[in-house]
């Protein structure tokens, strides 16, 4: 039976696959790299190979992938001469080791160097190429498709983000990766990047050093621009955290990458233009700062103080590109200068390296001399033709930048020393030792040696070298060339207060000024004020509010005002507490002197009246109203005038107790005498009635006893007051804010008002009796004068109460003295002056006949 129809197309495909499989079983398995192989830009064979990963080019041409065909390889652009210097430094170190009889004798080091073009993806590809190789390898069918690493260690990459990617990929294979320029602090994490080491300090220290540098110059309001990669983002994060601790605020913080579209960079320029900060802190790669300066030069944005990192602060190419002098006066951190003898001569003699067949070396030469090697198929256009005999010595300033070459040099030597120990090298090396990247990594971590110039090389537990930085200042010279002047040093190993040392006198600031720029959101608050944050703004933006009365601040930028102690008060500037002036009614001041004079005048006046009464004591007018009570009244009035003096002067314990008790007792004695005289008038009138014997019940003895009884009651009240809660000296801090009022506290308020109340009770009783007796028939009725005197007395003391309560400080004492004097003068004048007038001026009326109302 035959089949006349054709097999389906799928069947033919299956048959072909089975045939290929049957023939393949007889062949060896072939391991191939998927994708296009990566070829090194610089290569030299040796007994031991070292890898090199460098961004010889800083960018690449944009391409559009349609995802229907295989993407084309990256077309690299913008040759970076600085990175090429690093590669030459690696070549120099390898050649020097190969020519040495002390290090790895009998062994030669080779190298494979790849260009990443600044692409992270390409960095990973070349790292894998260094790890596995590009060649197809035949292995037995049962063997896995693996083989030993092609290189024993890798030097590179020069940027943080590619280094993070490479370290992540080769970390599991424990291949040492020693970067001369990747500074991201994230790479110190050995759990993520176990095989990463570096010969440049971590940004963990650089970020803090930058913050301390900014703080040193008093810049608390700054802008920040960073590369949008691991280097910029991690570095700026650490700087922001440290700056916040030091009281520094960021007005803005923006990020970009050199391949970003122009409109994004334009937005950053607009932010700079409208900002108020005059200092810009950068965490930018040299590629990114070049792009930024190129765009800033279009707007001539000069006058800003730039603060930079080691990525560009010592980069001569960046300085040459800055045609508009935007970066003049910049200050920042750089890796300390280190000299490597022989490298200068090596680079100047680079023509002897026999690299003329290398395409990148030709590009390097063309970039140096702005020429073009003759191509068979294309003319050189407007560029001069390269001959290969150009003189490098004339390009020393721009070409021989050796500032970072020691970092590569030390990395190569670190690997060489580790291999030297691992191979047990003496006069010769042990070739039988199986090289293992993991073992090499362990040896590199613990190496400690000195270069031929004496620089010590070692790594800490994080794979980092010691953190030291030179502080560099861009100072323009007369011919317009920028000179990188070292103006200070930062050493993280020193105590915190000694880590930063600067020579301020030699600094040049933007724009070519000797004056330190000012960049603050708010000026410093002087002593006597305090900071009050502006709503919705960072803590560096504030208003300066003057301290309230009684509060001070004696430091600049104080956040609080401190209240003075009770006995002190703030001065006019509110920056110091001064002792309060003690206020009391003294004899030296005018008011005290006048009251003293009035008191003494009243005393003298009373004495004169007493003398007149004593001189005319036998006259009818003196004898008419119990002369004994009159003299006792004059005596009590004298005490009343004199007791006012106890209220004047600095209060003391004795004066406080004396003034109120003396006042209370003397006034009660006085009112008791007046009350006795009033009762005598009333009793005398009643005695003149037929059949009345009232006077025998109120004779002189009874009058004396009544005065004594009334006075004793006041004495008892005063004794109780002094016993229970006596008056005492008191410093009143509340009545007048800026003065201490020295006064007598009442002790017991009840005792004080009991004394006054008793005086008021006797005065009211006396006033009522005198008022009733004012119209009794007599030519000289003393009752009407007593009525008038009591009216004055009561009026004075009724008005005294509100005046006393409302008067501040010493004026309340003056009010009390005035009330004492006014009431005393009222009694003296109203009761005794009319009698003195009759005695002295009208002696003809001072007769018994006239007193009895029987005259004319």
WOJOVEN-V417860 format. One record per helix or strand of 3 or more residues. SS is the DSSP state (helix for helix, strand for strand). FROM is the first residue (numbers start at 1). LEN is the number of residues. If there is no record, write none. Layout:
BEGIN
SS|FROM|LEN ; SS|FROM|LEN
END
This chain:
BEGIN
helix|9|16 ; strand|29|3 ; strand|42|3 ; strand|48|7 ; strand|57|4 ; strand|76|4 ; helix|81|18 ; strand|109|7 ; helix|120|13 ; strand|137|3 ; strand|153|4 ; helix|160|14 ; strand|176|4 ; helix|185|4 ; strand|196|3 ; helix|203|14 ; strand|221|7 ; helix|230|16 ; strand|249|8 ; helix|262|13 ; strand|279|5 ; helix|286|12 ; strand|305|4 ; helix|316|6 ; strand|331|5 ; helix|343|6 ; helix|350|4 ; helix|359|11 ; helix|392|8 ; helix|405|18 ; helix|437|10 ; strand|448|3 ; strand|456|3 ; strand|468|9 ; strand|482|10 ; helix|496|3 ; strand|500|3 ; helix|504|3 ; strand|529|5 ; strand|542|5 ; strand|568|3 ; strand|577|3 ; strand|581|3 ; helix|590|26 ; helix|620|4 ; helix|627|21 ; helix|653|35 ; helix|694|3 ; helix|700|26 ; strand|728|5 ; strand|739|7 ; helix|749|24 ; helix|782|25 ; helix|810|32 ; helix|843|3 ; helix|848|4
END
